[in-house]
Amino acid sequence: MPEARSSSGATVELSTEALAGLRAAVRGPVHLPGEPGYDEARTVWNAMIDRRPALVLRCLGVADVIAGIEFARRHDVALSVKGGGHNIAGLAVCDGGLLLDMSLMRGVWVDPGARRARAQAGCLLGDVDRETQLHGLAAVLGFVSATGVAGLTVGGGFGYLTPRFGWTCDNVHAMEVVTAEGRLVRTSADENPDLFWALRGGGGNFGVVTGFEYDLHPVGPEIIGGAIAWRAGDTQRVLELFRELVERGPRELTCAVVLRPAPPAPWIEKDVHGQRLAVLAVCHSGTIADGERAVAPIKALGKPVGDILQRRSYASQQSLLDATQPKGRRYYWKSEYLARVDDDFFAALMPHLETIPSPHSAIVLFPIGGALNALPADHSPAGNRDARVVLNITASWERPADDARNVNWARAAWRDLRRFSTGGTYVNFLTEEETGDRIHAAYGSNYARLAEAKSRWDPTNLFQANKNIAPQTR
Ligand SMILES: Cc1cc2nc3c(=O)[nH]c(=O)nc-3n(C[C@H](O)[C@H](O)[C@H](O)COP(=O)(O)OP(=O)(O)OC[C@H]3O[C@@H](n4cnc5c(N)ncnc54)[C@H](O)[C@@H]3O)c2cc1C
């Protein structure tokens, strides 16, 4: 007889009848600890997270999601929801709860005429790109194709197309949602608009999204993109070029800076493997001719030690960084939004590159300025409309024995660099211990309205395996 945990932490005995009732009510498999499928479902991208749910329901459809929510309510069992399992804080899994695993729901339907795609909530980013690219269309998604669309979208979402089109959630037309009452509702600007507003950045606080409708944009199927790398000695020049592009470059051109020890990648000269590098991950999402012109100054900078910036498929661009972020390593991030990147910031950054303790860690700057800055602060809770760059200090290593050294490096760099922050931070990059004030910082002036939506749509805080904004957690 499995023992579970309620959302208030109390122990709950689950009877054989209760489990049999759940199994009879759903189409998808239900796994208990020790059963095949259980460990696969509870394992997430970040190996620092090792939580054991009391049971896992692998949903095969919306009716399974409703049955899972009803089960959690009836038996007072804590609930978590897993999309792609990529959240750094491991929000997809809670100890002793019911894990609603959406990863078998990966259907994508594209309406090329309407430039819209419907995606089930278990989709990974690559699933959506794969189908939309058949029509030369793209949704605004993130940089690593194995990330889940669900967590990314409900937390805001940014990627190569963000400077042109805004947050991922600015490009959502509608969502299908199962509420805390187990009701299936549609949300859009016209239907349940307060729930629609809250779900565009407010995370998993309000319901379980079962389907997303994305607005699509003509991009690809071929673009100019790729990566280009220089030795550490060129870091200052690369950062200055990045600043120039952030401030004056065309919105079609997105360059993320990655400062890290060189991985043993075949495209990087062998003699620099293991040494520090400055890398630009570049994507020009316009025409090939415009792209070639736009990347010319990048290719002309100094003497690159690796250059795969070329004509390529947009789909390959979207998975370019995948190998650098494998599932199963240990990860710890610290992140802030920046309104600008000035010389003082560059000078402050440099010493932290010298002390990177792991060959996999990096300091990354993502440009996001452009379309999102033009919308009002309260357009959606993703907000942060003054942000132009995301700073992410990404520690990544293999052995538990090295946890403290790597976490301490990220924390020290963050403590020093956070003085350059807008004061805001990205909710999807918050680590396990970042709650309270940090969640507040992620939402700023939108926090109070989010809290109101929470009390309307989830008054008992059923959905609490997230960056929770229920009043009692503040
Ligand atoms: C390698 C890597 C690269 C990344 N790159 C980017 C990037 O380029 N841009 C960017 O914006 N972010 C990026 N992220 C952050 C990413 O957006 C978040 O980690 C996000 O939570 C991942 O979504 P997921 O579905 O995989 O998460 P999961 O871990 O499965 O879920 C996280 C949380 O999302 C919520 N959630 C999940 N499914 C649902 C649902 N169906 N309904 C309601 N809530 C739900 C729940 O609160 C859940 O606990 C990256 C993360 C990683 C690990």
PDBQT file of the ligand as one rigid body, heavy atoms in Angstrom, charges set to zero:
ROOT
HETATM    1  C1  LIG A 501      19.008  23.116 -21.361  1.00  0.00    +0.000 C 
HETATM    2  C2  LIG A 501      17.945  24.145 -21.141  1.00  0.00    +0.000 A 
HETATM    3  C3  LIG A 501      17.798  25.165 -22.051  1.00  0.00    +0.000 A 
HETATM    4  C4  LIG A 501      16.810  26.122 -21.862  1.00  0.00    +0.000 A 
HETATM    5  N1  LIG A 501      16.692  27.132 -22.774  1.00  0.00    +0.000 NA
HETATM    6  C5  LIG A 501      15.711  28.029 -22.625  1.00  0.00    +0.000 A 
HETATM    7  C6  LIG A 501      15.511  29.039 -23.604  1.00  0.00    +0.000 A 
HETATM    8  O1  LIG A 501      16.224  29.116 -24.592  1.00  0.00    +0.000 OA
HETATM    9  N2  LIG A 501      14.505  29.908 -23.415  1.00  0.00    +0.000 N 
HETATM   10  C7  LIG A 501      13.691  29.848 -22.328  1.00  0.00    +0.000 A 
HETATM   11  O2  LIG A 501      12.793  30.671 -22.218  1.00  0.00    +0.000 OA
HETATM   12  N3  LIG A 501      13.862  28.921 -21.376  1.00  0.00    +0.000 NA
HETATM   13  C8  LIG A 501      14.848  28.013 -21.511  1.00  0.00    +0.000 A 
HETATM   14  N4  LIG A 501      15.028  27.064 -20.559  1.00  0.00    +0.000 N 
HETATM   15  C9  LIG A 501      14.206  27.105 -19.350  1.00  0.00    +0.000 C 
HETATM   16  C10 LIG A 501      12.900  26.395 -19.579  1.00  0.00    +0.000 C 
HETATM   17  O3  LIG A 501      11.989  27.282 -20.173  1.00  0.00    +0.000 OA
HETATM   18  C11 LIG A 501      12.332  25.926 -18.234  1.00  0.00    +0.000 C 
HETATM   19  O4  LIG A 501      13.246  25.060 -17.652  1.00  0.00    +0.000 OA
HETATM   20  C12 LIG A 501      10.976  25.255 -18.387  1.00  0.00    +0.000 C 
HETATM   21  O5  LIG A 501      10.430  25.047 -17.098  1.00  0.00    +0.000 OA
HETATM   22  C13 LIG A 501      11.109  23.939 -19.098  1.00  0.00    +0.000 C 
HETATM   23  O6  LIG A 501       9.875  23.425 -19.446  1.00  0.00    +0.000 OA
HETATM   24  P1  LIG A 501       9.594  21.857 -19.294  1.00  0.00    +0.000 P 
HETATM   25  O7  LIG A 501       8.224  21.587 -19.782  1.00  0.00    +0.000 OA
HETATM   26  O8  LIG A 501      10.719  21.088 -19.888  1.00  0.00    +0.000 OA
HETATM   27  O9  LIG A 501       9.658  21.787 -17.711  1.00  0.00    +0.000 OA
HETATM   28  P2  LIG A 501       9.204  20.729 -16.619  1.00  0.00    +0.000 P 
HETATM   29  O10 LIG A 501      10.379  20.556 -15.735  1.00  0.00    +0.000 OA
HETATM   30  O11 LIG A 501       8.578  19.526 -17.193  1.00  0.00    +0.000 OA
HETATM   31  O12 LIG A 501       8.079  21.556 -15.876  1.00  0.00    +0.000 OA
HETATM   32  C14 LIG A 501       8.389  22.705 -15.158  1.00  0.00    +0.000 C 
HETATM   33  C15 LIG A 501       7.167  23.336 -14.590  1.00  0.00    +0.000 C 
HETATM   34  O13 LIG A 501       6.414  23.912 -15.639  1.00  0.00    +0.000 OA
HETATM   35  C16 LIG A 501       5.044  23.862 -15.318  1.00  0.00    +0.000 C 
HETATM   36  N5  LIG A 501       4.353  23.009 -16.296  1.00  0.00    +0.000 N 
HETATM   37  C17 LIG A 501       4.855  21.982 -17.012  1.00  0.00    +0.000 A 
HETATM   38  N6  LIG A 501       3.895  21.452 -17.791  1.00  0.00    +0.000 NA
HETATM   39  C18 LIG A 501       2.777  22.175 -17.565  1.00  0.00    +0.000 A 
HETATM   40  C19 LIG A 501       1.464  22.131 -18.080  1.00  0.00    +0.000 A 
HETATM   41  N7  LIG A 501       1.100  21.242 -18.986  1.00  0.00    +0.000 N 
HETATM   42  N8  LIG A 501       0.580  23.026 -17.614  1.00  0.00    +0.000 NA
HETATM   43  C20 LIG A 501       0.913  23.930 -16.690  1.00  0.00    +0.000 A 
HETATM   44  N9  LIG A 501       2.155  24.029 -16.169  1.00  0.00    +0.000 NA
HETATM   45  C21 LIG A 501       3.061  23.164 -16.608  1.00  0.00    +0.000 A 
HETATM   46  C22 LIG A 501       4.907  23.237 -13.966  1.00  0.00    +0.000 C 
HETATM   47  O14 LIG A 501       4.964  24.202 -12.946  1.00  0.00    +0.000 OA
HETATM   48  C23 LIG A 501       6.172  22.401 -13.914  1.00  0.00    +0.000 C 
HETATM   49  O15 LIG A 501       6.490  22.066 -12.628  1.00  0.00    +0.000 OA
HETATM   50  C24 LIG A 501      15.979  26.073 -20.731  1.00  0.00    +0.000 A 
HETATM   51  C25 LIG A 501      16.132  25.038 -19.822  1.00  0.00    +0.000 A 
HETATM   52  C26 LIG A 501      17.104  24.089 -20.020  1.00  0.00    +0.000 A 
HETATM   53  C27 LIG A 501      17.291  23.010 -19.018  1.00  0.00    +0.000 C 
ENDROOT
TORSDOF 0
